Amino acid sequence: MTDQEKILGMLLSRIADEINITSTMQDKAVSSYTAVGKWIGDGLDYDVKIMPQGSMNLGTVIKPIDDRDDYDMDLVCLLKNGQYLSLKDIKNLVGDRLKENATYLQKLEKEGKRCWTMQYDEFHMDILPCVPLNGYFIEPNITAIKLTHKIGDGTYVPRYSNPYAYHKWFDNRMKDILLIEKRAFAAQNKTEIDKVPTHKMRTPLQKAIQLLKRHRDICFQNVSDDAPISIIITTLAAWAYNGETNVYEALCNILERMPKYIECRDGVYWVENPAMPEENFADKWNAEPNKRTAFISWLGRARRELIDNPLACFGMDGIAEEYKKYLGERPVQRAFNAVGDKTRVARERGELTVNGLTGGLSASAKHIGYPVKEHTFWGE
């Protein structure tokens, strides 16, 4: 990697940290859904398991662009021994139980096609009632679920998913570096590796996905109907990830390889759910071709705006201005301030050098280059 690429890797990693959900908010979310699961379970004659799915479970949550917006939190509410319930009863048992709690009744915002939505101060919680698909739920191998989908005339049709298996697949795509991260976390927090959740980790794949989602959110602020959905971004990025240990390299290679995992089966565009191959995450692309066009166009734009344009900039200020356009002013500014502090410390220690060929900066004592003199506000 060139010095410029190393700098971009350091900056992109820091920006990803700035747009990540805070530990405080994460703990609050876990506490909230744990309490909801206990309330539901205590009042139903079913063995209830509530667990996060999607970005909350994968460690790819990002802050909203606007502070007035809230986080999404998707939960599975599994009635483990409710396999003989009707689709309508699966949905209504959970909803009716929530309504029995005065606090939750006040938070209940709406009944969705598949879920119940509760509005908290800083996030909204989508609770997805479901039962085991094959009559029983046995971790880690038999985890497919049947959920309900309410259509326009009020009738229900079954839908199927397997978020538990998807999470296992996602972990496996980054297993080597994930194990390293979990070992370090376990040692620091004096816990067992198996008890370290993925959402606590900060791997290059997770950070690359967060950066792509943030870029997507800014690009499609005014045309949200065509915005690429997160499950497609996450799935294609995970397939394209090849164990890179640097966020810059991971992002470059992911953007290059993502299209290879988009299939066309007999004229039907297909992004396969790796945990349930019969499910097509890109099914709407076929009914609404503009969504596929928007996705392909966005991929090219992400490559230009996150990689090519910043590489062409000279100096940290120029790179900062580029990233502010595409990733948001405040998180980028905070990231650059943090990197600037690190650079200042390296300069004061005499560890900052400038490469005579590229002009790139390096905060490493082992880097071969010319030492950068310490300076004052008067240029002395």
Contacts in CASP RR format, 6 or more apart in sequence:
PFRMAT RR
TARGET T0000
AUTHOR 0000-0000-0000
METHOD contacts of the structure
MODEL  1
MTDQEKILGMLLSRIADEINITSTMQDKAVSSYTAVGKWIGDGLDYDVKI
MPQGSMNLGTVIKPIDDRDDYDMDLVCLLKNGQYLSLKDIKNLVGDRLKE
NATYLQKLEKEGKRCWTMQYDEFHMDILPCVPLNGYFIEPNITAIKLTHK
IGDGTYVPRYSNPYAYHKWFDNRMKDILLIEKRAFAAQNKTEIDKVPTHK
MRTPLQKAIQLLKRHRDICFQNVSDDAPISIIITTLAAWAYNGETNVYEA
LCNILERMPKYIECRDGVYWVENPAMPEENFADKWNAEPNKRTAFISWLG
RARRELIDNPLACFGMDGIAEEYKKYLGERPVQRAFNAVGDKTRVARERG
ELTVNGLTGGLSASAKHIGYPVKEHTFWGE
1 246 0 8 1.000
1 248 0 8 1.000
1 249 0 8 1.000
2 358 0 8 1.000
2 360 0 8 1.000
3 355 0 8 1.000
3 358 0 8 1.000
3 359 0 8 1.000
3 360 0 8 1.000
3 361 0 8 1.000
3 362 0 8 1.000
4 311 0 8 1.000
4 358 0 8 1.000
4 360 0 8 1.000
5 248 0 8 1.000
5 249 0 8 1.000
5 311 0 8 1.000
6 246 0 8 1.000
6 248 0 8 1.000
6 362 0 8 1.000
7 316 0 8 1.000
7 319 0 8 1.000
7 360 0 8 1.000
7 361 0 8 1.000
8 248 0 8 1.000
8 307 0 8 1.000
8 310 0 8 1.000
8 311 0 8 1.000
8 319 0 8 1.000
9 246 0 8 1.000
9 247 0 8 1.000
9 248 0 8 1.000
9 249 0 8 1.000
10 339 0 8 1.000
11 319 0 8 1.000
11 323 0 8 1.000
11 335 0 8 1.000
11 336 0 8 1.000
11 339 0 8 1.000
12 207 0 8 1.000
12 211 0 8 1.000
12 247 0 8 1.000
12 248 0 8 1.000
12 251 0 8 1.000
12 306 0 8 1.000
13 204 0 8 1.000
13 207 0 8 1.000
13 247 0 8 1.000
14 335 0 8 1.000
14 336 0 8 1.000
14 338 0 8 1.000
14 339 0 8 1.000
15 211 0 8 1.000
15 323 0 8 1.000
15 327 0 8 1.000
15 331 0 8 1.000
15 332 0 8 1.000
15 335 0 8 1.000
16 202 0 8 1.000
16 206 0 8 1.000
16 207 0 8 1.000
16 208 0 8 1.000
16 210 0 8 1.000
16 211 0 8 1.000
16 247 0 8 1.000
17 202 0 8 1.000
17 207 0 8 1.000
17 335 0 8 1.000
18 331 0 8 1.000
18 332 0 8 1.000
18 334 0 8 1.000
18 335 0 8 1.000
19 62 0 8 1.000
19 63 0 8 1.000
19 210 0 8 1.000
19 211 0 8 1.000
19 214 0 8 1.000
19 327 0 8 1.000
19 331 0 8 1.000
20 61 0 8 1.000
20 62 0 8 1.000
20 63 0 8 1.000
20 202 0 8 1.000
20 210 0 8 1.000
21 29 0 8 1.000
21 61 0 8 1.000
21 62 0 8 1.000
21 63 0 8 1.000
21 71 0 8 1.000
25 71 0 8 1.000
25 122 0 8 1.000
25 123 0 8 1.000
26 61 0 8 1.000
26 199 0 8 1.000
28 122 0 8 1.000
29 52 0 8 1.000
29 56 0 8 1.000
29 71 0 8 1.000
29 73 0 8 1.000
29 123 0 8 1.000
32 73 0 8 1.000
32 120 0 8 1.000
32 125 0 8 1.000
33 50 0 8 1.000
33 52 0 8 1.000
33 73 0 8 1.000
33 75 0 8 1.000
33 125 0 8 1.000
34 50 0 8 1.000
36 50 0 8 1.000
36 75 0 8 1.000
36 98 0 8 1.000
36 104 0 8 1.000
36 118 0 8 1.000
36 125 0 8 1.000
36 127 0 8 1.000
37 48 0 8 1.000
37 50 0 8 1.000
37 77 0 8 1.000
39 97 0 8 1.000
39 98 0 8 1.000
39 101 0 8 1.000
39 104 0 8 1.000
40 48 0 8 1.000
40 50 0 8 1.000
40 77 0 8 1.000
40 94 0 8 1.000
40 97 0 8 1.000
40 98 0 8 1.000
41 48 0 8 1.000
41 97 0 8 1.000
43 97 0 8 1.000
43 100 0 8 1.000
44 79 0 8 1.000
44 93 0 8 1.000
44 97 0 8 1.000
46 79 0 8 1.000
46 80 0 8 1.000
46 81 0 8 1.000
46 82 0 8 1.000
46 93 0 8 1.000
47 79 0 8 1.000
47 80 0 8 1.000
47 81 0 8 1.000
48 77 0 8 1.000
48 78 0 8 1.000
48 79 0 8 1.000
48 80 0 8 1.000
49 76 0 8 1.000
49 77 0 8 1.000
49 78 0 8 1.000
49 80 0 8 1.000
49 137 0 8 1.000
50 75 0 8 1.000
50 76 0 8 1.000
50 77 0 8 1.000
50 78 0 8 1.000
50 127 0 8 1.000
51 57 0 8 1.000
51 75 0 8 1.000
51 76 0 8 1.000
51 78 0 8 1.000
51 163 0 8 1.000
51 164 0 8 1.000
52 73 0 8 1.000
52 74 0 8 1.000
52 75 0 8 1.000
52 76 0 8 1.000
52 199 0 8 1.000
53 74 0 8 1.000
53 75 0 8 1.000
53 76 0 8 1.000
53 128 0 8 1.000
53 163 0 8 1.000
53 166 0 8 1.000
53 167 0 8 1.000
54 60 0 8 1.000
54 74 0 8 1.000
54 163 0 8 1.000
54 166 0 8 1.000
54 230 0 8 1.000
54 231 0 8 1.000
54 234 0 8 1.000
55 61 0 8 1.000
55 62 0 8 1.000
55 72 0 8 1.000
55 74 0 8 1.000
55 213 0 8 1.000
55 230 0 8 1.000
55 234 0 8 1.000
56 72 0 8 1.000
56 73 0 8 1.000
56 74 0 8 1.000
56 199 0 8 1.000
57 163 0 8 1.000
57 167 0 8 1.000
57 198 0 8 1.000
57 199 0 8 1.000
58 167 0 8 1.000
58 170 0 8 1.000
58 198 0 8 1.000
58 199 0 8 1.000
58 206 0 8 1.000
58 209 0 8 1.000
58 234 0 8 1.000
59 198 0 8 1.000
59 199 0 8 1.000
59 200 0 8 1.000
59 201 0 8 1.000
59 206 0 8 1.000
60 206 0 8 1.000
60 209 0 8 1.000
60 210 0 8 1.000
60 213 0 8 1.000
60 230 0 8 1.000
60 234 0 8 1.000
61 71 0 8 1.000
61 72 0 8 1.000
61 199 0 8 1.000
61 210 0 8 1.000
62 210 0 8 1.000
62 213 0 8 1.000
62 214 0 8 1.000
62 217 0 8 1.000
63 71 0 8 1.000
63 331 0 8 1.000
64 70 0 8 1.000
64 71 0 8 1.000
65 214 0 8 1.000
65 217 0 8 1.000
65 218 0 8 1.000
65 221 0 8 1.000
65 328 0 8 1.000
70 119 0 8 1.000
70 120 0 8 1.000
70 121 0 8 1.000
70 122 0 8 1.000
70 123 0 8 1.000
70 124 0 8 1.000
71 122 0 8 1.000
71 123 0 8 1.000
71 124 0 8 1.000
72 123 0 8 1.000
72 124 0 8 1.000
72 126 0 8 1.000
73 123 0 8 1.000
73 124 0 8 1.000
73 125 0 8 1.000
73 126 0 8 1.000
74 115 0 8 1.000
74 126 0 8 1.000
74 128 0 8 1.000
75 125 0 8 1.000
75 126 0 8 1.000
75 127 0 8 1.000
75 128 0 8 1.000
76 128 0 8 1.000
76 130 0 8 1.000
76 145 0 8 1.000
76 163 0 8 1.000
77 94 0 8 1.000
77 127 0 8 1.000
77 128 0 8 1.000
77 129 0 8 1.000
77 130 0 8 1.000
78 130 0 8 1.000
78 131 0 8 1.000
78 132 0 8 1.000
78 137 0 8 1.000
78 145 0 8 1.000
79 85 0 8 1.000
79 90 0 8 1.000
79 93 0 8 1.000
79 94 0 8 1.000
79 129 0 8 1.000
79 130 0 8 1.000
79 131 0 8 1.000
80 131 0 8 1.000
80 132 0 8 1.000
80 136 0 8 1.000
80 137 0 8 1.000
82 90 0 8 1.000
82 131 0 8 1.000
82 132 0 8 1.000
83 131 0 8 1.000
83 132 0 8 1.000
83 135 0 8 1.000
83 136 0 8 1.000
85 93 0 8 1.000
85 131 0 8 1.000
86 156 0 8 1.000
87 148 0 8 1.000
87 156 0 8 1.000
87 157 0 8 1.000
87 158 0 8 1.000
88 148 0 8 1.000
88 156 0 8 1.000
90 129 0 8 1.000
90 130 0 8 1.000
90 131 0 8 1.000
90 146 0 8 1.000
90 147 0 8 1.000
90 148 0 8 1.000
91 111 0 8 1.000
91 129 0 8 1.000
91 148 0 8 1.000
91 150 0 8 1.000
91 156 0 8 1.000
93 129 0 8 1.000
94 116 0 8 1.000
94 127 0 8 1.000
94 129 0 8 1.000
95 108 0 8 1.000
95 111 0 8 1.000
95 116 0 8 1.000
95 129 0 8 1.000
98 104 0 8 1.000
98 105 0 8 1.000
98 108 0 8 1.000
98 116 0 8 1.000
98 118 0 8 1.000
98 127 0 8 1.000
99 105 0 8 1.000
99 108 0 8 1.000
104 118 0 8 1.000
107 118 0 8 1.000
107 119 0 8 1.000
107 120 0 8 1.000
108 116 0 8 1.000
108 117 0 8 1.000
108 118 0 8 1.000
109 117 0 8 1.000
109 118 0 8 1.000
109 119 0 8 1.000
109 124 0 8 1.000
110 117 0 8 1.000
111 117 0 8 1.000
111 150 0 8 1.000
112 150 0 8 1.000
113 149 0 8 1.000
113 150 0 8 1.000
113 151 0 8 1.000
114 128 0 8 1.000
114 147 0 8 1.000
114 148 0 8 1.000
114 149 0 8 1.000
114 150 0 8 1.000
114 159 0 8 1.000
115 126 0 8 1.000
115 127 0 8 1.000
115 128 0 8 1.000
115 129 0 8 1.000
116 126 0 8 1.000
116 127 0 8 1.000
116 129 0 8 1.000
117 124 0 8 1.000
117 125 0 8 1.000
117 126 0 8 1.000
117 127 0 8 1.000
118 124 0 8 1.000
118 125 0 8 1.000
118 127 0 8 1.000
119 125 0 8 1.000
128 147 0 8 1.000
129 147 0 8 1.000
129 148 0 8 1.000
130 145 0 8 1.000
130 146 0 8 1.000
130 147 0 8 1.000
130 148 0 8 1.000
130 161 0 8 1.000
131 145 0 8 1.000
131 146 0 8 1.000
132 142 0 8 1.000
132 144 0 8 1.000
132 145 0 8 1.000
132 146 0 8 1.000
133 144 0 8 1.000
133 145 0 8 1.000
133 146 0 8 1.000
133 160 0 8 1.000
134 142 0 8 1.000
134 144 0 8 1.000
136 142 0 8 1.000
137 143 0 8 1.000
137 145 0 8 1.000
139 164 0 8 1.000
140 164 0 8 1.000
140 168 0 8 1.000
143 162 0 8 1.000
143 164 0 8 1.000
143 165 0 8 1.000
144 160 0 8 1.000
144 161 0 8 1.000
144 162 0 8 1.000
144 165 0 8 1.000
144 276 0 8 1.000
145 160 0 8 1.000
145 161 0 8 1.000
145 162 0 8 1.000
145 163 0 8 1.000
146 158 0 8 1.000
146 159 0 8 1.000
146 160 0 8 1.000
147 158 0 8 1.000
147 159 0 8 1.000
147 160 0 8 1.000
147 161 0 8 1.000
148 156 0 8 1.000
148 157 0 8 1.000
148 158 0 8 1.000
148 159 0 8 1.000
149 156 0 8 1.000
149 157 0 8 1.000
149 158 0 8 1.000
149 159 0 8 1.000
150 156 0 8 1.000
151 157 0 8 1.000
160 276 0 8 1.000
160 279 0 8 1.000
161 276 0 8 1.000
161 279 0 8 1.000
162 273 0 8 1.000
162 275 0 8 1.000
162 276 0 8 1.000
163 275 0 8 1.000
164 275 0 8 1.000
165 275 0 8 1.000
165 276 0 8 1.000
166 273 0 8 1.000
166 274 0 8 1.000
166 275 0 8 1.000
167 198 0 8 1.000
168 275 0 8 1.000
169 238 0 8 1.000
169 274 0 8 1.000
169 275 0 8 1.000
170 198 0 8 1.000
170 234 0 8 1.000
170 238 0 8 1.000
171 178 0 8 1.000
171 198 0 8 1.000
173 205 0 8 1.000
173 238 0 8 1.000
173 239 0 8 1.000
173 241 0 8 1.000
174 203 0 8 1.000
174 204 0 8 1.000
174 205 0 8 1.000
174 206 0 8 1.000
174 238 0 8 1.000
174 241 0 8 1.000
174 243 0 8 1.000
176 243 0 8 1.000
177 203 0 8 1.000
177 204 0 8 1.000
177 205 0 8 1.000
177 243 0 8 1.000
177 245 0 8 1.000
178 198 0 8 1.000
178 201 0 8 1.000
178 203 0 8 1.000
179 193 0 8 1.000
181 201 0 8 1.000
181 202 0 8 1.000
181 203 0 8 1.000
182 193 0 8 1.000
182 196 0 8 1.000
182 201 0 8 1.000
183 193 0 8 1.000
185 191 0 8 1.000
185 196 0 8 1.000
185 200 0 8 1.000
185 201 0 8 1.000
186 192 0 8 1.000
186 193 0 8 1.000
186 195 0 8 1.000
186 196 0 8 1.000
189 196 0 8 1.000
204 241 0 8 1.000
204 243 0 8 1.000
204 244 0 8 1.000
204 245 0 8 1.000
204 246 0 8 1.000
204 247 0 8 1.000
204 249 0 8 1.000
204 250 0 8 1.000
205 237 0 8 1.000
205 238 0 8 1.000
205 241 0 8 1.000
205 243 0 8 1.000
205 250 0 8 1.000
205 254 0 8 1.000
207 247 0 8 1.000
207 250 0 8 1.000
208 237 0 8 1.000
208 241 0 8 1.000
208 247 0 8 1.000
208 250 0 8 1.000
208 251 0 8 1.000
208 254 0 8 1.000
209 233 0 8 1.000
209 234 0 8 1.000
209 237 0 8 1.000
209 238 0 8 1.000
211 247 0 8 1.000
211 251 0 8 1.000
211 306 0 8 1.000
211 327 0 8 1.000
212 233 0 8 1.000
212 237 0 8 1.000
212 251 0 8 1.000
212 254 0 8 1.000
212 302 0 8 1.000
213 230 0 8 1.000
213 233 0 8 1.000
214 327 0 8 1.000
214 328 0 8 1.000
214 331 0 8 1.000
215 302 0 8 1.000
215 305 0 8 1.000
215 306 0 8 1.000
215 326 0 8 1.000
215 327 0 8 1.000
216 227 0 8 1.000
216 228 0 8 1.000
216 233 0 8 1.000
216 298 0 8 1.000
216 302 0 8 1.000
217 227 0 8 1.000
218 326 0 8 1.000
218 327 0 8 1.000
218 328 0 8 1.000
219 227 0 8 1.000
219 298 0 8 1.000
219 301 0 8 1.000
219 326 0 8 1.000
220 226 0 8 1.000
220 227 0 8 1.000
220 228 0 8 1.000
220 294 0 8 1.000
220 298 0 8 1.000
223 294 0 8 1.000
226 290 0 8 1.000
226 291 0 8 1.000
226 294 0 8 1.000
227 294 0 8 1.000
228 291 0 8 1.000
228 294 0 8 1.000
228 295 0 8 1.000
228 298 0 8 1.000
229 281 0 8 1.000
231 281 0 8 1.000
232 271 0 8 1.000
232 281 0 8 1.000
232 282 0 8 1.000
232 295 0 8 1.000
235 261 0 8 1.000
235 271 0 8 1.000
235 272 0 8 1.000
235 273 0 8 1.000
235 274 0 8 1.000
235 281 0 8 1.000
236 254 0 8 1.000
236 258 0 8 1.000
236 261 0 8 1.000
236 262 0 8 1.000
236 271 0 8 1.000
237 254 0 8 1.000
237 258 0 8 1.000
239 257 0 8 1.000
239 258 0 8 1.000
239 261 0 8 1.000
239 274 0 8 1.000
240 253 0 8 1.000
240 254 0 8 1.000
240 256 0 8 1.000
240 257 0 8 1.000
240 258 0 8 1.000
240 260 0 8 1.000
240 261 0 8 1.000
241 250 0 8 1.000
241 253 0 8 1.000
241 254 0 8 1.000
242 253 0 8 1.000
242 257 0 8 1.000
243 250 0 8 1.000
244 250 0 8 1.000
244 253 0 8 1.000
248 307 0 8 1.000
251 306 0 8 1.000
251 307 0 8 1.000
252 307 0 8 1.000
255 299 0 8 1.000
255 300 0 8 1.000
255 302 0 8 1.000
255 303 0 8 1.000
255 306 0 8 1.000
255 307 0 8 1.000
256 303 0 8 1.000
258 299 0 8 1.000
259 296 0 8 1.000
259 299 0 8 1.000
261 271 0 8 1.000
262 269 0 8 1.000
262 270 0 8 1.000
262 271 0 8 1.000
262 282 0 8 1.000
263 269 0 8 1.000
263 270 0 8 1.000
263 271 0 8 1.000
263 272 0 8 1.000
264 270 0 8 1.000
268 280 0 8 1.000
268 286 0 8 1.000
269 282 0 8 1.000
269 285 0 8 1.000
269 286 0 8 1.000
269 292 0 8 1.000
270 280 0 8 1.000
270 282 0 8 1.000
271 280 0 8 1.000
271 281 0 8 1.000
271 282 0 8 1.000
272 279 0 8 1.000
272 280 0 8 1.000
272 281 0 8 1.000
273 279 0 8 1.000
273 280 0 8 1.000
273 281 0 8 1.000
282 292 0 8 1.000
284 291 0 8 1.000
285 291 0 8 1.000
285 292 0 8 1.000
285 295 0 8 1.000
305 322 0 8 1.000
305 325 0 8 1.000
305 326 0 8 1.000
306 323 0 8 1.000
306 326 0 8 1.000
306 327 0 8 1.000
309 322 0 8 1.000
310 319 0 8 1.000
310 322 0 8 1.000
310 323 0 8 1.000
313 319 0 8 1.000
313 321 0 8 1.000
313 322 0 8 1.000
316 336 0 8 1.000
316 339 0 8 1.000
316 340 0 8 1.000
316 361 0 8 1.000
320 332 0 8 1.000
320 333 0 8 1.000
320 336 0 8 1.000
323 332 0 8 1.000
324 332 0 8 1.000
324 333 0 8 1.000
342 363 0 8 1.000
343 352 0 8 1.000
343 361 0 8 1.000
343 363 0 8 1.000
346 352 0 8 1.000
346 363 0 8 1.000
346 364 0 8 1.000
347 372 0 8 1.000
347 374 0 8 1.000
348 374 0 8 1.000
349 365 0 8 1.000
350 365 0 8 1.000
350 371 0 8 1.000
350 372 0 8 1.000
350 374 0 8 1.000
351 363 0 8 1.000
351 364 0 8 1.000
351 365 0 8 1.000
352 361 0 8 1.000
352 362 0 8 1.000
352 363 0 8 1.000
352 371 0 8 1.000
352 372 0 8 1.000
353 361 0 8 1.000
353 362 0 8 1.000
353 364 0 8 1.000
353 367 0 8 1.000
353 368 0 8 1.000
353 369 0 8 1.000
353 370 0 8 1.000
353 371 0 8 1.000
353 372 0 8 1.000
354 360 0 8 1.000
354 361 0 8 1.000
354 362 0 8 1.000
354 369 0 8 1.000
354 370 0 8 1.000
354 372 0 8 1.000
355 361 0 8 1.000
355 362 0 8 1.000
355 367 0 8 1.000
355 369 0 8 1.000
356 369 0 8 1.000
356 370 0 8 1.000
361 372 0 8 1.000
362 369 0 8 1.000
END
